Structure formats: structure tokens, C-alpha cells
Amino acid sequence: YKFVCVFVGWQGLCCGTFCCWSGAVHCKQVWLIIKHLYKMICICTNGTSKSTHVRELGIRIPRPLGHGPSRFIPEKETIQVGNEDAMMHTLFADSFATLGRLDNVTLVMVFHPQYLESFLKTQHYLLQMDGPLPLHYRHYIGIMAAARHQCSYLVNLHVNDFLHVGGDPKWLNGLENAPQKLQNLGELNKMLAHRPWLITKEHIEQLLKTEENSWSLAELIHAVVLLTHYHSLASFTFGCGISPEIDCEGGHTFRPPSVSNYCICDITNGYHGVDEIHASPTGSIPVKSVCEVEALMEKMKQLQECRDEEEASQEEMATRFEREKRESMFVCSSEDEESAPTRDVSRHFEDTSYGYKDFSRHGMHVPTFRVQDYSWEDHGYSLVNRLYPDVGQLLDEKFHIAYNLTYNTMAMHKDVDTSMLRRAIWNYIHCMFGIRYDDYDYGEINQLLDRSFKVYIKTVVCTPEKTTKRMYDSFWRQFEHSEKVHVNLLLVEARMQAELLYALRAITRYMT
């Protein structure tokens, strides 16, 4: 601790010296080290008065701008570091050892430790284990993917990681400063992020046959998995309102706190009195919300009874899919509330005007993607595993955990079979991407997902940067925050699988 205090005490000298020697980049890196060290002090001292020693050195003490890891979830309702169970503690330790930090994504995902374990294992393999792409390429591709959704939180994390593994700082000035090989990936990046149904084998051929800047099949599979991983993680980041950590850009301020009667070290560590000020005086659930839960459970019961009594014909189910796909085009938000401000990261990608467009508009017809013709289980899994060993298995495990995860609860009710509801959410997302399951009755979606929920789903999946707290609060008002995080896990994995299906089908067609 004393070493850290002395190091922080040299802040001005170090920054000034590095600026003279090597320019502003080194200054920023030194300051990042200082902020990481201070964050460690805050965690390790558990908010003790040792920060007084830092103040005596004349050091300005940063404090977080947010309250806890999420803007949407009250801090007191998240898992507090130090109060986690043994499994969560192991996950925290693994995350810190792997990433060099305990980020806010982890602190929110830990509501569901089984999924978090699979997520961290997959991400670690993609970024750090042996693979076709060099380490700095992996982080730069993560930057490109996150930037498509203006997710400055993820961009900032990977800018630091990119520099840490020896990436060229000039690349960070804009995509045009990166190698032509990475620039060529920009077209695939934008289509995967916003309109994956437009990807064809010609796009794949263009990447694989560009002479000295060409990609190998193995490299392209690695890149596609990274792009889809970070597109979907951007959805989670915005969907759960993830706040930047205190040591990240936009995560701290040096202004003194406005809340009285709290030690500065408590506020720095995230023990905020503000939550108590804004909290509801009672923990009661509105009667209307309770009725909504009961109504949803009754619909699930009725749908199950209808399933048992009669089954719709294939023609009828196809009609219902087309109707749901068409209706999903008109699901849009009328929100006036602004989403969280983000730093402009558009220099990391090209064609800034390119964004999400509904699957079929203005008479333009795109053929439906039938899972019976090309599926993850029968086609995508084996292709990924063949060209990038073990990754297909890791992704498959993660998909299955997210899809099958259940605690058999709905709000205050226990011993509830939620499989019907989980399947409706997953299939609605795939429906928005034009993906159809022949054996599913899409009429169930309108019965189980109300408009506010559909607005939230479509926004988080298609334009996550537009997600607002009001959207998050407006659906499933009676459910626990852990259940809403569970919803986001379904959105993340369903979206990632949808993007992968289109990309992998195009690669398969190129290969055959």
C-alpha cells in the first residue's frame, strides 16, 4: 500500500517526464496505471480511511460518476464484492487473473454464475489462447465491432488491451491507418452488425482472394466469431446499462461529492447514500404488476393446453411466421429520453450512415432462412470446430446454457416451467432476422411478449445504443433484476447465433 501511495505521489513527475520523453501516449499509459492502482487500493482496503494518506500527499482523489456497475440496477441490488459465495469468488478471481481487472460486465453477469463461467472461458480462448490471428488483431477487431454500435465502454477496454499486447497506436487514429487486411473486414463488420441477411458467398470470396491482403479460412472464422461476440456484447452492455469503471474514461470525476455525511473513501468505493435517497420507501410490488405476472402465467397455461389438444398445420405455422416477421418491422420506440452519452468512436469503422434496416421493407423480399436447411447444430458447429478447434464446442456450450438456464421462478412465483417463455424470446429474435423454425408456432409470441417487451428486445438487439432506462423499467416491472439480466443473456446469445448462421452459411456456400 505504501508503495502505491508513493507511486501515486509521483504522478505529476512521472506524467511530465514521460510527456517529454515519448509524447502523450506514454502519459496516458502512466495515468491508466495510476488509476488501476488506486482502484486496487479502494477494493483492498474496503473503504477504510487510508485514503486520508493519499489526500495528505496532495493527490486529487477520483470518485465514480455512477452508482454501482449498472445505471439500470440499484447498487444495493447487485452482488457486492466481498459478499459473494464461493463459486462467484472463484469467478471473480479468474476474471481478474485473465483480464487484469474486475469489470462491470462481470459484476452484472455474476447474477448467473453458470453462464458467466462459460462466457469468461470462451472470451479468454478467443482473445488469449492459440489461434489463427495475432493478439493485437483480435483486440482491434473487438474495437471495430464495438464501435459499430458506438459502444465506447468496450472500445476503451480494448484500446488499452490493444496497446498492452504491442498494437501500433497509429491504428487507433482511424481504420484507414490500420493494415488493408483489417480495412477489408469493414464491409463484413457492418453487414453482420446491422443486416446480416445480406451476406453472400461473394463477400466471403472477396476477403479470401485479395492477393497479399487475403484472409485464410481459419483467420476469417476467428474474425467472424470475434465480430459477432462483440456485437452481441455491445447489446448486453447497453441492455443492462453497464457503467464505466472508476478507472475508465467517463467513469470518474474529481469534483467533490454533493452528498454529505459520507466519507470520501466510501463514495470512491461505491458505497453511495444516493441510492437510499432515490429508493422507494417501500419494497412493495404494485398490484397491477402482480396481475401482469398472473396473466402471463395464465397465458402460458392456456397455450400449453392448446398444444395438447390440437396442432396447427404447416401452412398455418408458415403464415403465422410471416405475420410475426411483418409485424416486427413496425415495433419501434417512441422514446424521447436520451440514451447514455458515449464518446464518438466512428473513426474505427467506415460508412457511418449504414445502420439497421428491417428484414423486408418497401416490397424488397429476402428469402426466409430456414433452420431446417442450415442450423448451428448440424452445420455451423462442425464448420467452426474444424477451422478453429475447440471454439465450436465453447460456443455450443454457451448457447445451450443461455437457452436452458432456469431457476423455475417467475417474479414471486416458484416451481414454474419457463421453457415456453424462453423459447418465445429466442425465436422472436431470430424471427426479426428472418430465421424460421418449422416446428414452432409463432402465434405464441404475441401471446407471451407484450409491446413494451418487444420494443426493448428489438432495441437491444438491433440498435442497442438507443436503449434507455425507461425501456428497461417498462417491461416485466414485477420481475427481479436478475431475471431481466437473464433476458439479456438470451438476447446476446440469440443475436450472436443469428449473425453466425448467416456468415457461416455464406462461408459454406463459398467452400462448396
N, C-alpha and C positions, 0 to 999 in steps of 0.2 A: 504493500500500500504506500509506504514511504517513497519507494522508487517511482511509483506512478505520480505521486504528488510533485516530486522533484522534476520529473519529465514534463508534467503539465506546466510547472513553473517556468520551464524553458520555452514555453510556447512562442513568445514573441521572438526570442533569439533564433530558435530553430526555423521558424517560418521566414524570418528576414534573411537568414543565411542561405536557405535553400532557394529563395527567390533570386538572390544574387548569383548563385551557382548555376541553377538549371531551369529557372523560369517558374511560371505559376503552377505548372503541373505538379512539381515536387512539393510546392507549398500546400496544394490541396491534399496531396497524399499524406503529408505530415499532420495536417489538421484532421484528416479522417482517422489517423492512428490515435490522435489525442481524444477524439470523440468516442472511439471504440473503448479506449482505456477508461474514460470517465464512466461510460455505460457499465463497464465491468465493476468499477468501484460501487456504483449505485446498487447493482444486483448483489455483490458480495457482502457489502456492509449492511444490507437490508434496511436502508434508510436511517442509519444511525447519524449522530451529529458530527461524524468525521468530516463532512463537507465543510464544517467550520474551518478546518485546517486549510482547505483549498481557498476559501474566501480570504484567509489571512495572508495568502500569497498574492492577493490582488487579482485573482483569476475570476473572470466573469463565468457564472455557472449557467449552463443552458437548462431549460426546462421544456418538457414536451408541450406541443401545441394541442395535441389531442388528449383524450382521456381513455387510456387503455388501447388494446390492439385494433379495435373496430370503432368506426364512427356510428355504426348502427346498433351495436350491442353495448348496454351499460357495463362499465368496467367491473362492477361488483358481481355481474352475472357471468363473467368469463372465468376460465381456470386460472387461478393466481399461482405464479411461480412460487414454490415453497409449500403449496398446499396440494400438489398433485400426488396421485397414487404411484405405486412402484413402476407400473408399465409406462405411465406418462413421463415419469422421471427419466427412465431409460431412453425414451424417445427424445426428450429434451437434450439429454447428454449426447445422443447420436447426432442430432441435428446440429448442435454446437460444434461437435468434433468435425462434422462433414463440411458445414458451411462457414464455420468460424464466427457464427452469430446465432442467436435465437430470435428468428424474425417473427413478425406479427402474423404472417400466414400460418406458421406452425402453431402459434398460440390460439388461433381460432380453429384450425383443423383438429386440434387435440380434443375437441368435443367428441371426436370419433377416432380413437387411437388405432383401431384396427386398420382403418383406411389410411391414416397418417403414416403408419409404418410402411405400407405398400407404396404410398406416394413418395416418401423420402428415399426408399430403396431404388425406385425407378428413376427419380431425378438424379440421384447420386451416380447411377450407372450411365445415364445419358451425358452427364457433364464431366465426370472424372475418371471413369474406368476406360479400359482399352476400347477403341472404336475407330471407325474409318476416318473421322475428322479430327484435326488437331484441336487442342483445348481452346485456343483463342478464337477459332472459327465457331466453336459451339456457343460461346458466350455472345459473340457478335450476332449470330443467328437468333439467339434469345432476345437481344436488343431489337433487331429488325422486327421480330414477331410481336413483341410487347408494344413497340412504337406504333404499329398499325392501329391499335386501339387507344393510342395516347396514354398508355399506362406508364406514367413517369416513375411510379414506385418500382416496378420491375426493371425498367430501363436503368434507373440509378443503381440498383443492386448489381446488375450485370456489367455496367460500365466499370464499377470497382473491380469486379471479378476478372473482367477482360484485361484490365491493366495489371492486375496481380499475376496473371499467368503469362505476361510478357507481350500482350497485344500492343500494336502500334497506336499511340494516342492520335495520330493524324486521321485514322479511320473514323474517329468519333466526331470529326468536324462535318461529316456528312457521308451518305452512302457513296457518293461519287468519288470519295477518297479511298474507298475500300477496293480490294482487287476486283477485276472484271468478273471473276468467277462468282463472287458474292453478289455483285450487282445483277448478274444474270438471274439470280434467285428471286429478285424482287417481284417479277411477274407472278411466279407461283405463290409467293408470300401473300400478295394482295388478293389473289383469287381464293386461296384457302381460307383467308380471314373473312372474306365478305361474300364470295359467290363460288363456293367450291364445285357446284354442279356444272360450271363452265369448263372445268379442266378436261383436256383431251390428251390422247397419246401424242399428238403433235407438240404439245407443250413439253412433254417429257423428252421427246426426241430432240427438241431444240437445246435442252440442257445437257443431254448426253453426247451430242455431236457438234460441239462448238470448238473443235480442234484443241488448241493449247489451254483453253479455259473450260474444258468439258468436265462434267461430273461423272464419276463411276456410279454404277447402280447402288453399291453399298453406301457410298457417300450420300447419294440422293435419298436413300431410305433414312439414314441418320438425320439428314437435314429436315425431311418431311416430318419425322417424329418430333424433332425439336420445335419446329414451327407450330405444329398442332398442339403440342404441350403448352407452349407459352401463349398461344391464342386463348386456349381454354383457361389457363391460369389467370390471364387478364380478366376473364369473366368472373372467376372466383374473387379476385381482388376487388373489383368494383361491386360485385353482387353482395359481398359481405362487408363492404365499406372499410376495407383494410386501411389503417392509418400508417404513415411512415414512422419508423422508429426514431427515437430521440437523436441518434447519430446520423440520420439521413437528411438529405435536403428536403425542406418543408416539414420536418418533424420536430423542430425545436425553435425556441426564441430566447433571447437574452433579457427580454423585458421582465420586470418583477411581477410576481403573481398578484392578481386582484383580490384573491380570497384571503381573508385574514385568519389568524389563529392556526395557521398550518406552517410547520417547519419547512424551509425551502427544500431540505433533503427529502421530505415526504412527497412533495409535489414533483420533484425531479424523478422520484422512483415510481410515480404513477398513483400515489395514494391521494386521490383528489376529493376534496369536500364538495366539489361542484356537482358530482353525481347525486349527492344527498339533497342538494338544493333543488335539483330538477326532478328528482324521483317522485313518483306518485305517493301520496300519503298512505295509501292502502295498496296491498298487493292483490286486491280482488280482480276477478275477470268479469268484464261486463256481461250482463245477461244475454244480450244479443249475440256476443261471441260464442257463448256456451251453446246457444241454439244453432249457430252455424256448424259447430262440431257435430252436434246430434244430427243435423240434417245431412251432413256429408256421410256420416256413418250409416244413416238410413238408406241413402242412395246406393252405397256400396252393397248393402244387404239386398236391395231390390235388384240391382244389376246381376248379382250372383244367382238370385232365384230365376231371373230371365234366362241366364246362361244354361241353367239346369233344365229349364222347360223347353226351350227351342233355340236353334242356332240359325243365324242369318245366312242366306245364300252367298256364294262367292260374288255374284253380280251386285248384291246389295252392299256387301262389305266394300267392294271397289268404289261404289257410288258414294258411300259414307266417307271413304278416304279422300276422294276428290273434293267433296263438300268441305271437309275439315281443312284440307290444304288451301282451298279457295278462301275460306273464312279467316284463316290465319293471316292472310295478306292484309286484312282490314283491322287486325289487332294492333293498335298503336296507342301511345301515351298522349294525353293532353296536358301533361305536367308543365307548369310554368316554373317550378322550382329548379334552380341550377344544380347541376351535379358538382362533385368536389372539384375544385380548381386543380389543374395539372400543368406542369411545365411543358412548353412546346418541345416535342421530340420529333417533329416531322422531318428533320434533316436525315433521320435514319431510314427513311423509305421514300420511294418515288410515287408520283401520281397521287397527290394528297386529296384530290377530289373523288377518288374511287372509294366507294363505300358499299354498304349492304343494299341490295335490291331484292325485293321479294322474288320467290322462285319462278313465278309466272305472272307477267303483267302485260297489259295492253295487247293481248292477243298473241304474245310470244309464248309458244309452247315448248317446254323442255320435257323429254320423256321421264316418266316416273322411274326411280331407282328401286328395283325390286330386290329385297334382301334374299329372296329365294334364288336369284340369279347370281348374286355376288354378296357374300356375307363375310364378316370378320372371322367367324368360327371356321368356316370351310375354305376361305381363300386368303384373306388379309393376314391372319395369324401366321400361316405357314410361309407366306412370302417374306414378311418381316423377319421371322426367325431364321430363314435361310440366308438372307443377305446381311443381317445384323444379329448374330446369335445371342440368344437369351432375352433379347428385348421383347420379342413377341410374347414370351411367357410372362414377363413382368407386366406388360400392358394388359394381357388377358386376365391376370390375377387382379389388377387394379379395376378393370371394368366389372368383373364379377363381384368384387367386394362392394363397390358403389351401388350396383344394381340390386344386390341381395341383402344389403345391410338393413337390419331392422332390430328394434327393441320391443316390437309388438305393443307400441303405445301410440296414442293419438291425443295430444294435449293431456287432459287429466284422465283419460281412459287407458286401461291396461288390457293385456291379452287380446289385442286387436290384430287381425291379419291385414297388413298394409300392402300386400303384393299387388293388388289391383290398382291401388293409387300410385305406387311406384312405377308400374308398367305404363300407366296413362301419362305420367310426366315424361318418361323416357321416350315413348312413342310419339308424343306431341312434338318434342324437339326434333326428332327425326322426320316427322311429317312436315315441319317447317322447311326442312332441307330436301323435301321431295322423296324421302325414303319410306317405302311402304312394306309392311309385314302382312302377307296374305292371310295369315291366320288370326289377325287382330280386328276386332270390331271398333272402328274409330268413332262410332256413336257414343261410346263410353266417355270419351274425352270431354264433351260438352256437359255431361252429367256430373263429372268429378272436378273439373277445373273451371272456376268462375272467371269472369273477365279480368278482375284485378290481378289474379294469379297469372293469367295468360299474358297480361301486359308485362308483368315482372319477368316471366320466363323469356319472352321474346326479346325484351330489352337486354337482359343479362347475357343471353346467348348471341344475339345479332349485333347489338350496339351497346356493349357493356359500359362504355364511357358515359352514357346518358342515364345510367342508373342513379336514382335518388333515394334518400332515406324514406321519403313519403311512400314510394313504391314498395320498399321493403316492409314498412309498417302496415301497409294497406291489405296485404294478403295474410291469411291464416293468423289473424290477430290474437287468437286464443292459444296458439301453439308456443312451445318453448323456443328459445333462440337456437338451442342445439338442433331442433327439428328443422328450422329454417336453414341452418348450415348444412344439414343433411340434404335438403333440397338442392343447395348449391353444388354439392358433390355429384348429384345426379346430373345437373346441368353441365358441369365441367366434363364429365366422362361421356355423356351422350353427345355433346358437341365435338369432343375430340374424336370419338369413333366415327361420327358422320363425316368430318373432314378427311380422316384417314381412308374411309371407304372410297370416296371419290378419287383421291390421289392414288391409292393402291390399285384401283380398277384401271386407271389410265396407265399405270406402270405395267400391269399385267397385259393389257392390250398391246402396249409397245413391245413387250417381250415375246408375244405370240404373233 
